Amino acid sequence: IKNIQTYYRCDDFVVNDTKLGLVQKVREHLQNLENSAFTSDRHRKRKLLENSSLNSKLLKVNGSTTALCATGLRNLGNTCFMNAILQSLSNIQQFCCYFKELPAVELRNGKTAGRRTYHTRSQGDNNVSLVEEFRKTLCALWQGSQTAFSPESLFYVVWKIMPNFRGYQQQDAHEFMRYLLDHLHLELQGGFNGVSRSVILQESSNLSASNKCCINGASTVVTAIFGGILQNEVNCLICGTESRKFDPFLDLSLDIPSQFRNKRTKNQESGPMCTLRDCLRSFTDLEELDETELYMCHKCKKKQKSTKKFWIQKLPKVLCLHLKRFHWTAYLRNKVDTYVEFPLRGLDMKCYLLEPENSGPESCLYDLVAVVVHHGSGVGSGHYTAYAAHEGRWFHFNDSTVTLTDEETVGKAKAYILFYVERQAKPGAEKL
């Protein structure tokens, strides 16, 4: 059956029904089935967990049987970009635990009171919560009761509040991550579905007691964990006037230096290898702005040639590094397929700090927790997967398929997005 999709004046994205209302009847039937299954499942959930579900999720690792608690995400139609980001975020323990511990929110209106809501993309219901659906998805991913979870309800909410991601086209995983974090941040600032803002922010206030990065107002768990601060330093080359500006960030987008951008295959290993440190150095090195980026000097009172340099004023708890693999050339957006070597442990960010002497030795070291990889030639095509570390083991998340892997395989990946977690100082260790 061909899926006919229409934009109405209200800008709601709907799927046209038949004259007999068959689509709606199917939805109601599915909702009744799911609600009855949900009710009966409560009584037998413990037995299912103890028997078939856990027994079916055992893998052989180095000759021993190991329980695989990770859950895959079903692809709903080119939604691998979303799945890869969700799996990465679900393995950032501090971030994930905050949402999992939030109180559940149920819609209680009319016929759906006390029943599990079956979301459909043609519903005109504006009473949706991204935070709640995100919370339920994270809870499902590590409970170990199923091999794959369908993020249907979360995707429905994404369609409702993020128009750019409506439809079934392939999307940019980094762009989705930014939209997701921004909308979670905004919703947490104002409370959601009757849960007060003070309750929501109570736990995030414990994450970082001081010097939080605030984006669009009060801090939330998003900015408390991913938020850092950049200092943008611009110097006029004519009069020497210096201008400084502080900018909050949730991630850093790094260029792959031009000398490394030629495509390289596994058999083409001549020449220097690009490293993550090369990309960071390119981002923070002193740069002379070209004629199209002239600086308005307040002393000279006109646009002048200038230099620009970035310093990191505050490092986040989770450092998200986005490698800019897609570049516009003429009318095409090409991919930079260069392999970038990155450390799995001990990424030292001290040399990029504005005041490194005020930071302890551990607070500048980061360990890798997740990697998003794009497979293919273009941003509008290809496929996304993710690698993530959980309880000392590395997993490869390929939509509904989850497999155990090793550090060597992870290190060979052509990373698109890297998530590094701040290394915690050992108990009793003295801070320098």
Helices and strands as residue ranges (DSSP letters): E 5-7, E 13-15, H 22-48, I 49-53, H 54-56, E 58-61, E 64-67, E 72-73, H 80-90, H 93-100, G 110-112, H 130-141, E 148-149, H 152-161, G 163-165, H 173-190, H 197-207, H 221-226, E 228-236, E 242-249, E 252-255, G 258-260, E 274-275, H 276-284, E 287-288, G 291-293, E 295-297, E 302-304, E 306-314, E 318-324, E 326-329, E 332-335, E 340-341, E 347-348, G 350-352, G 356-358, E 365-375, E 383-390, E 393-398, E 401-405, H 407-411, E 415-422
